[in-house]
Amino acid sequence: MENKEFLIDSNIFIAFWSETEELHEKAKNILMDINNRTIVIHPYIIAETTTVLSYKYGIEKSKDFLKYITTASNVKILPVSISFDIDLYSKNNKKISFIDMTLIGLAKEYGYVLVTFDKQMIKVSKF
């Protein structure tokens, strides 16, 4: 992989932080492969990941995730640009979540590599 920045979806983090998730090993391998590159995280993904980890696997998992993203030197947390997100979603004609559309738009706008297990998101991102 070349020196790109990787925009990570919540399903990658959730699978990585829970050993019981079906895609845990795959998420672990993905994050290990890009460990020395820039990992880009949108605040929506932080909220989504922390909520799922907390409810499904306990508050400690969500705190571990938060500690990781706030201390890792290769993690870049994006600012929220709600007007960009709303504009992007308003132009969309596909059935997709607001958060997923935001990630797709950011990947296209800034050249991030979108990393997700979401098949619908992958399909829509190819428009």
SENUPA-10490 format. One line per 8 residues: for each residue x, y, z of N, C-alpha, C, CB. Coordinates in steps of 0.05 Angstrom, whole numbers, plus 5000, padded with zeros to 4 digits. Each point is the difference from the previous one (the first is absolute). Glycine has a CB too. Layout:
<nodes>
X:Y:Z:X:Y:Z:X:Y:Z:X:Y:Z | ... $
</nodes>
This chain:
<nodes>
5017:4976:5000:4983:5024:5000:5018:5025:5000:4963:4975:5024 | 5029:5044:4960:5016:5024:4999:4993:5018:5024:5002:4997:4950 | 5010:5026:5051:4998:5017:5023:4973:5016:4999:5050:5004:5003 | 4928:4983:5002:4974:5012:4999:4989:5002:5029:4991:4982:4954 | 4988:5033:5048:4986:5002:5025:4975:4983:4999:5018:5047:5008 | 4975:4939:5014:4979:4981:5000:4977:5009:5018:5034:4964:4992 | 4943:5040:4996:4976:5008:5015:4986:4975:5009:4996:5043:4973 | 5002:4953:5053:4990:4975:5012:4971:5002:5009:5047:4990:5014 $
4937:4990:4978:4972:4998:5008:4999:4987:5027:4985:4998:4952 | 4993:5007:5062:4996:4989:5027:5001:4970:5001:4973:5040:5011 | 5017:4946:4968:4999:4971:5001:5028:4987:5002:4958:5002:4974 | 5062:5012:5015:5028:4991:5003:5009:5001:5029:5010:5016:4952 | 4985:5007:5060:5008:5003:5028:4985:4982:5019:5011:5047:4990 | 4963:4949:5005:4984:4983:5017:5010:4971:4998:4960:5031:4994 | 5045:4960:4982:5011:4973:4996:5027:4997:5013:4974:4995:4957 | 5043:5025:5041:5027:4999:5011:4999:4999:5031:5017:5025:4960 $
4966:4991:5052:5000:5002:5029:4985:4978:5014:5003:5049:4994 | 4984:4934:4991:4986:4977:5012:5009:4974:4988:4960:5029:5009 | 5053:4955:5007:5010:4974:4991:4978:4981:4992:5039:5007:5030 | 4936:4998:4978:4978:4982:4993:4987:5007:4974:4993:4993:5049 | 5013:5029:4940:4988:5008:4974:5010:4982:4978:4997:5048:5015 | 4986:4945:4967:5006:4982:4978:5024:5010:4983:4952:4986:4999 | 5049:5040:4997:5021:5012:4983:5024:5010:5016:4964:5012:4968 | 5039:4979:5057:5022:5010:5017:5028:4997:4987:4971:4989:5040 $
5035:4987:4951:5026:4994:4988:5005:5017:4975:4998:4954:5019 | 4982:5049:4965:5002:5016:4976:5005:5029:5007:4970:4968:4975 | 5015:5043:5045:5004:5027:5008:5028:5004:5012:4951:5004:5009 | 5058:4977:5007:5026:5001:5012:5022:5001:4978:4983:4974:5040 | 5014:5009:4940:5019:5000:4977:5000:5027:4985:4995:4950:4996 | 4982:5061:4999:4998:5025:4986:5014:5022:5016:4956:4986:4979 | 5038:5016:5047:5012:5021:5016:5029:4996:5004:4957:5006:5023 | 5052:4970:4977:5029:4995:5002:5014:5007:4974:4992:4963:5033 $
4995:5032:4945:5011:5007:4973:5004:5030:4997:4979:4960:4981 | 5003:5056:5031:5002:5029:4996:5010:5014:5025:4962:4997:4967 | 5049:4988:5052:5008:5011:5026:5020:5023:4997:4993:4955:5018 | 5024:5045:4963:5020:5022:4997:4991:5022:4981:5035:4966:5010 | 4941:5033:4982:4989:5021:4983:4979:5016:5015:5008:4971:4959 | 4983:5050:5029:4980:5017:5014:4973:4988:4999:5027:5040:4988 | 4961:4957:5036:4973:4991:5003:4983:5024:5006:5015:4954:5018 | 4965:5050:4964:4982:5023:5002:4974:4991:5012:5022:5022:4960 $
4968:4993:5060:4975:4993:5014:4982:5025:5001:5024:4964:5027 | 4952:5032:4965:4980:5021:5002:4986:4998:5027:4992:5000:4950 | 5001:5023:5062:4987:4999:5026:4974:4984:5001:5019:5044:5008 | 4967:4954:4970:4976:4983:4999:5008:4971:5006:4977:5031:4966 | 5046:4960:5024:5010:4973:5003:5008:4996:5029:5015:4998:4952 | 4996:5022:5060:5007:4998:5029:4975:4995:5016:5040:5031:4994 | 4939:4985:5001:4975:4997:5015:4988:4973:4995:4993:5049:4997 | 5006:4942:4978:4988:4975:4993:5015:4976:5013:4984:5020:4956 $
5042:4981:5041:5017:4978:5011:4998:4998:5030:5031:5006:4961 | 4972:5017:5052:4999:5000:5029:4973:4990:5011:5032:5038:5000 | 4947:4970:4987:4973:4992:5008:4997:4969:4997:4981:5045:4987 | 5026:4945:4990:4997:4971:4996:5018:4984:5019:4989:5008:4951 | 5036:5000:5051:5018:4986:5018:4990:5000:5029:5038:5012:4970 | 4952:5011:5038:4990:5003:5028:4976:4982:5005:5017:5047:5000 | 4964:4954:4982:4975:4984:5003:5004:4970:4997:4975:5040:4984 | 5042:4952:4996:5003:4972:4994:5022:4986:5017:4984:5010:4954 $
5037:5006:5052:5024:4987:5012:5010:5013:5026:5012:4988:4954 | 4975:5033:5054:5006:5013:5026:5015:5026:4996:5002:4955:5020 | 4995:5062:5001:5012:5027:4999:5030:4999:4998:4962:5015:5028 | 5051:4965:4982:5030:4999:4999:5010:4997:4971:5000:4979:5046 | 4985:5006:4938:5008:4998:4971:4998:5027:4987:4984:4952:4998 | 4995:5063:5008:4997:5026:4987:5021:5019:5010:4951:4992:4996 | 5056:5006:5029:5022:5017:5011:5027:4993:4988:4974:5005:5043 | 5031:4969:4953:5024:4992:4986:5002:5012:4972:5000:4957:5027 $
4978:5041:4959:4999:5012:4973:5006:5030:5001:4966:4965:4986 | 5021:5049:5032:5004:5029:5002:5029:5007:5007:4952:5005:5014 | 5059:4979:5004:5028:5005:5007:5018:4996:4976:4991:4984:5047 | 5004:4995:4938:5016:4995:4976:4999:5023:4980:4991:4951:5006 | 4984:5058:4987:4998:5021:4980:5011:5027:5009:4960:4975:4982 | 5040:5029:5044:5010:5026:5009:5030:5000:5007:4955:5008:5018 | 5058:4969:4982:5028:4999:5006:5018:4990:4977:4987:4992:5047 | 5002:4994:4934:5016:4989:4978:5009:5023:4982:4974:4956:5001 $
5052:5043:4993:5011:5022:4984:4992:5000:4971:5039:4998:5031 | 4951:4980:4959:4992:4998:4972:4970:5004:4995:5038:4969:4993 | 4947:5039:5028:4972:5005:4997:4994:5029:4997:4991:4960:5028 | 4993:5046:4951:4991:5027:4995:4970:5001:5003:5039:5009:4968 | 4951:5007:5050:4971:5003:5004:4991:5025:4985:5002:4977:5046 | 4979:5019:4936:4990:5021:4983:4981:5019:5015:5006:4970:4960 | 4993:5055:5032:4979:5017:5011:4973:4993:4987:5034:5037:5010 | 4944:4970:5003:4974:4996:4988:4994:5025:4984:4984:4971:5038 $
5007:5025:4937:4991:5022:4983:4971:4993:4993:5047:5011:4981 | 4935:4996:5036:4972:4992:4997:4988:5010:4974:4995:4999:5049 | 5014:5025:4942:4989:5010:4975:5009:4983:4976:4999:5046:5020 | 5027:4945:4981:5010:4982:4979:4984:4974:5000:5046:5020:5004 | 4950:4969:5020:4986:4974:5003:4971:5002:4991:5030:4989:5039 | 4956:5032:4968:4972:5004:4992:4998:5004:4970:4990:5020:5045 | 5028:4996:4944:5000:5005:4971:5005:4974:4985:5017:5047:5008 | 5002:4938:5001:5006:4975:4987:4977:4981:5001:5048:5006:5012 $
4940:4991:5011:4977:4982:5003:4976:5009:4984:5016:4988:5045 | 4980:5038:4953:4977:5012:4985:5002:4994:4970:4997:5036:5035 | 5028:4962:4955:5004:4994:4972:4998:4970:4993:5029:5040:4998 | 4970:4944:5023:5000:4971:4997:4972:4990:4993:5038:4996:5033 | 4960:4984:4949:4975:4988:4993:4999:4970:5008:4996:5032:4962 | 5024:4959:5052:5001:4972:5008:4991:4996:5029:5038:4993:4967 | 4952:4983:5039:4992:4994:5027:5025:4992:5016:4953:4985:4985 | 5056:5034:5031:5024:4996:5016:4999:5018:5024:5027:4987:4959 $
4987:5006:5062:4999:5016:5024:5015:5026:4997:4997:4959:5027 | 4996:5061:4988:5013:5026:5000:5030:4997:5006:4957:5022:5015 | 5050:4962:5005:5028:4996:5007:5015:4986:4978:4987:4997:5048 | 5002:4982:4940:5014:4987:4978:5004:5018:4976:4980:4957:5015 | 5000:5060:4979:5003:5019:4978:5022:5020:5006:4952:4994:4988 | 5050:5014:5037:5021:5019:5008:5027:4988:4995:4970:5020:5034 | 5034:4955:4974:5026:4987:4996:5006:4996:4971:4994:4976:5043 | 4987:5017:4941:5004:4997:4971:5009:5027:4988:4966:4962:4998 $
5019:5059:5010:5007:5026:4989:5027:5010:5008:4952:5010:5002 | 5056:4985:5023:5026:5008:5009:5022:4984:4986:4981:5011:5045 | 5015:4964:4951:5019:4983:4985:5004:5011:4972:4987:4960:5027 | 4991:5047:4960:5002:5010:4972:5013:5028:5000:4959:4973:4987 | 5032:5044:5031:5010:5028:5000:5029:5002:5007:4955:5014:5014 | 5055:4970:5004:5028:5002:5010:5018:4977:4992:4982:5026:5037 | 5008:4955:4948:5016:4978:4991:5008:4980:5021:5017:5031:4967 | 4966:4967:5054:5005:4980:5020:4992:4973:4990:4992:5034:5036 $
5022:4945:4973:4992:4973:4995:4979:4993:5021:5046:4987:4980 | 4930:5006:5010:4978:4993:5018:5003:4971:5008:4970:5034:4979 | 5030:4961:5047:5003:4973:5011:4975:4993:5015:5051:5005:5003 | 4934:4975:4987:4975:4992:5012:4994:4971:4992:4983:5047:4998 | 5000:4940:5018:4990:4974:4994:4972:5002:4988:5027:4980:5037 | 4962:5044:4962:4973:5005:4991:4998:4997:4969:4992:5031:5040 | 4995:4948:4951:4998:4995:4971:4984:5021:4985:5004:4952:5010 | 4975:5058:5003:4983:5021:4987:5017:5026:4997:4958:4980:5020 $
5057:5026:5001:5017:5024:4999:5021:4998:4978:4992:5006:5049 | 5020:4971:4948:5020:4995:4979:4987:5004:4973:5025:4968:5030 | 4951:5020:4966:4986:5002:4975:4993:5030:4993:4981:4954:5008 | 5008:5060:5011:4993:5028:4996:5024:5018:4995:4960:4993:5029 | 5063:5000:4984:5024:5016:4997:5012:4999:4972:5008:4993:5048 | 4983:4988:4936:5010:4997:4973:4985:5017:4979:5015:4955:5013 | 4967:5063:4996:4985:5015:4981:5017:5021:4986:4960:4993:5028 $
</nodes>
